[in-house]
Amino acid sequence: MTTLTADAGRVRVDINSQRGGRIERLVVDGLDLLVPPEVDDRNHGAFPMAPWAGRIGHGRFSFGGVDFEMPLNKAPHAIHGTVRDRSWTIDEESHDLAVWSTALADPWPFGGRVVQRATLLPDSLALEMEVHAAEAAMPASCGWHPWWSRQLARGEPVEVELHSAAMYQRNGDGIPTGELVGVRPPPWDDCFTDLHDPVAILHWPGAATVTIESDCACVVVFTDPEHALCVEPQSGPPDALNLEPHVVDQGHPLIVHTTWRWELER
């Protein structure tokens, strides 16, 4: 476990390199902004998604005239990439900076590696993710899957303000069709685009506000869980390897960023 601290220890980030490169905790002035592991051992913190984010429809995609199939880890689809199931290596660390990486290996057929970087300040956490190819070009998408706490130790339940002008239409299997439609009201398990920074604002009345900034083209919002709200910056929509593949080759990684800024209500 690697721990970053700021503001004389009042802000803390725990990174678990042995458990999928996941940010296990984000604690600000005693408030667990992300769901902590003792509340939900699997659906907590924020995990990286690469070399694809969200679902691949039925686990199948084509690239360079070749068909590929990924394991259906959430049947009938392949979901959230492979790196959340791997151990990572801490490459650099200090009290407010961490860099950690992992190889892209089976079942991903192209090889490559993923690098994450976190910079902690008293009022923000800046994250960067890089997806690098090995010898051959490959399709990729990536992003983060944070489980924001629906209820903090004080204040009211979280409210979300989303800054998007369009969302992807989904087919009967929950996969984006590529058609964009106007933003419908929640509940959501949907991908939004045509974003305006900040991408979203999370507000726990009487406790805190988090502003989510990102250069990602999309954000997936999942409102169903009782204990969490997911606002997931992604480089492309679910099924991007079929719909909108970003081609990565040597020397030209896919790089995305997000910054989470907080203000407390005293």
C-alpha positions in Angstrom: 0.0 0.0 0.0 1.2 3.5 -0.9 -0.2 6.5 1.0 -0.1 10.1 -0.1 -0.9 12.9 2.3 -1.4 16.6 2.2 -2.6 19.5 4.4 -0.7 18.2 7.5 -2.3 14.7 7.0 -5.9 15.9 6.8 -6.0 14.7 3.2 -5.1 11.0 2.5 -5.0 8.8 -0.6 -4.3 5.1 -0.3 -3.1 3.3 -3.5 -3.2 -0.5 -3.5 -0.7 -1.6 -6.2 -1.3 -5.3 -5.4 -5.0 -5.1 -5.9 -5.4 -3.8 -9.5 -3.7 -0.4 -9.0 -6.8 0.8 -7.3 -7.1 4.0 -5.2 -8.5 2.4 -2.1 -9.4 5.5 -0.2 -9.7 9.3 -0.6 -10.2 10.8 2.9 -10.6 14.6 3.4 -10.9 15.9 6.9 -12.2 12.5 8.1 -14.7 12.1 5.2 -14.4 9.0 3.0 -15.3 10.6 -0.3 -14.9 7.3 -2.0 -16.6 4.2 -0.7 -14.0 2.6 1.7 -13.1 -1.1 1.5 -14.7 -2.0 4.8 -18.1 -0.9 3.4 -17.8 -2.9 0.2 -14.7 -5.0 -0.4 -15.1 -5.1 -4.2 -17.1 -2.0 -5.2 -15.0 0.6 -3.5 -12.4 3.3 -4.1 -11.5 4.0 -7.8 -10.0 1.4 -10.1 -8.4 1.9 -13.5 -10.0 0.6 -16.7 -7.7 -0.4 -19.5 -7.0 -1.4 -22.3 -10.7 -0.8 -22.6 -13.3 1.0 -20.5 -16.8 -0.2 -19.9 -18.1 -3.1 -21.9 -17.0 -4.8 -25.1 -20.3 -6.1 -26.7 -20.2 -9.9 -26.3 -16.5 -9.7 -25.8 -15.8 -9.4 -29.6 -14.0 -6.8 -31.6 -12.0 -6.6 -34.9 -8.7 -4.8 -35.6 -6.5 -4.9 -38.7 -8.8 -7.4 -40.3 -8.5 -9.9 -37.4 -11.3 -10.9 -35.0 -10.6 -11.1 -31.3 -12.6 -12.3 -28.3 -12.1 -11.3 -24.7 -13.4 -13.4 -21.7 -16.9 -12.6 -20.7 -16.3 -11.5 -17.1 -19.8 -10.0 -16.9 -21.8 -12.2 -19.3 -22.8 -11.6 -22.0 -20.0 -8.9 -22.2 -16.3 -8.3 -21.4 -16.1 -5.4 -19.0 -13.7 -2.8 -17.6 -10.5 -4.1 -19.1 -7.8 -6.4 -17.6 -5.5 -4.2 -15.4 -7.9 -4.0 -12.4 -7.2 -7.8 -12.0 -3.3 -7.4 -12.1 -0.6 -6.4 -9.6 1.1 -3.1 -10.3 4.6 -1.9 -9.6 5.2 1.4 -7.8 7.8 3.2 -9.9 8.0 6.5 -8.0 6.6 7.7 -4.7 6.8 10.6 -2.3 4.3 12.1 0.2 2.3 13.7 -2.5 3.2 11.9 -5.8 2.9 8.3 -7.0 3.6 6.7 -10.3 2.7 3.0 -10.8 2.5 0.7 -13.8 1.5 -2.8 -15.0 2.0 -4.9 -18.1 -0.8 -5.7 -20.5 -0.8 -9.5 -20.7 -3.2 -12.4 -21.4 -5.9 -12.3 -22.3 -5.0 -9.0 -24.1 -3.4 -10.2 -27.3 -1.3 -7.1 -28.2 0.9 -6.6 -25.1 1.8 -3.1 -23.9 1.6 -1.4 -20.5 -0.4 1.0 -18.5 1.0 3.8 -16.3 -0.9 5.8 -13.7 0.3 9.0 -12.0 -1.3 10.7 -9.0 -0.5 14.2 -7.6 -2.1 15.2 -4.3 -2.6 18.8 -3.2 -4.6 20.0 -0.1 -7.6 20.7 -2.3 -7.3 18.3 -5.2 -6.2 14.9 -6.6 -4.9 15.0 -10.2 -4.7 11.7 -12.1 -3.1 10.7 -15.4 -3.3 7.4 -17.2 -1.2 6.3 -20.2 -1.8 3.2 -22.4 1.3 2.2 -24.3 1.6 -0.2 -27.2 4.3 -2.9 -27.4 5.7 -3.6 -30.9 2.4 -3.6 -32.8 -0.3 -1.0 -33.1 -3.5 -1.8 -31.1 -6.9 -0.3 -30.3 -7.5 1.1 -26.8 -9.7 3.0 -24.5 -9.2 3.7 -20.8 -10.6 5.6 -17.8 -11.4 5.5 -14.1 -14.2 3.9 -12.2 -14.7 5.7 -8.9 -17.3 4.6 -6.4 -18.2 7.9 -4.7 -19.8 7.6 -1.3 -23.5 8.3 -1.5 -23.6 9.3 2.2 -20.7 10.8 4.1 -20.2 10.8 7.9 -22.0 14.1 8.0 -24.4 16.1 5.8 -27.0 14.9 3.3 -26.8 12.3 0.5 -24.9 13.2 -2.6 -26.4 15.1 -5.5 -24.9 15.1 -9.0 -24.9 18.0 -11.5 -23.8 16.7 -14.9 -22.5 19.0 -17.7 -23.3 17.1 -20.9 -25.3 17.9 -24.0 -25.7 14.4 -25.3 -25.8 10.7 -24.3 -25.4 7.5 -26.3 -28.5 5.4 -27.1 -28.2 1.9 -25.8 -29.4 -1.3 -27.5 -31.2 -4.1 -25.6 -27.9 -5.5 -24.3 -26.9 -2.2 -22.8 -24.3 -1.4 -25.5 -24.1 2.0 -27.1 -25.4 2.0 -30.7 -23.4 5.0 -31.8 -26.5 7.2 -32.0 -26.5 10.3 -29.8 -29.7 11.5 -28.2 -30.6 14.3 -25.7 -29.8 13.8 -22.1 -32.7 12.0 -20.3 -33.3 12.2 -16.5 -31.9 9.5 -14.2 -31.8 6.7 -13.2 -28.6 6.2 -15.3 -26.3 3.5 -16.4 -25.3 5.6 -19.4 -22.5 7.2 -21.3 -22.5 10.9 -21.8 -20.5 13.1 -24.3 -20.4 16.6 -25.6 -19.0 17.5 -22.2 -18.3 20.9 -20.7 -15.7 21.3 -17.9 -16.2 20.7 -15.2 -17.7 17.4 -16.3 -19.7 17.0 -13.1 -20.2 18.5 -9.6 -21.0 16.2 -6.7 -22.5 17.9 -3.7 -23.2 16.5 -0.2 -25.2 19.3 1.4 -23.8 20.2 4.7 -20.5 18.4 4.1 -18.6 18.8 0.9 -18.5 19.5 -2.9 -16.3 17.7 -5.4 -15.8 19.1 -8.9 -14.7 16.6 -11.5 -12.6 17.9 -14.4 -11.3 15.8 -17.3 -10.1 15.9 -20.9 -11.9 12.5 -21.5 -14.4 12.5 -24.3 -17.0 10.6 -22.3 -18.3 10.0 -18.8 -20.4 7.1 -17.7 -22.8 7.7 -14.8 -24.2 4.8 -12.8 -26.8 5.8 -10.2 -28.2 2.4 -9.2 -26.1 1.4 -6.2 -27.6 2.2 -2.8 -24.2 2.9 -1.3 -22.4 4.7 -4.2 -22.6 6.9 -7.2 -20.3 6.2 -10.1 -19.1 9.1 -12.3 -16.5 7.5 -14.7 -14.3 9.6 -17.0 -13.5 7.5 -20.1 -11.5 8.2 -23.3 -14.4 6.8 -25.3 -17.8 5.2 -24.9 -18.4 1.6 -23.8 -17.7 -0.7 -26.8 -15.2 1.9 -28.0 -13.0 -0.9 -29.6 -15.9 -1.4 -32.0 -17.4 2.1 -32.1 -14.6 4.6 -31.8 -11.2 2.8 -31.4 -8.2 4.9 -30.5 -5.2 3.4 -32.2 -2.1 3.4 -30.1 1.4 2.6 -31.5 5.0 2.8 -30.3 5.7 6.3 -29.1 2.1 7.4 -29.3 0.3 6.4 -26.1 -3.3 7.1 -25.2 -3.1 9.7 -22.4 -6.0 11.0 -20.3 -6.4 13.1 -17.2 -8.9 13.9 -14.5 -8.7 16.2 -11.5 -11.0 16.0 -8.5 -11.3 19.2 -6.5 -13.0 19.5 -3.1 -14.4 22.1 -0.8 -15.6 21.4 2.6 -18.6 22.9 4.4 -17.6 23.6 8.0 
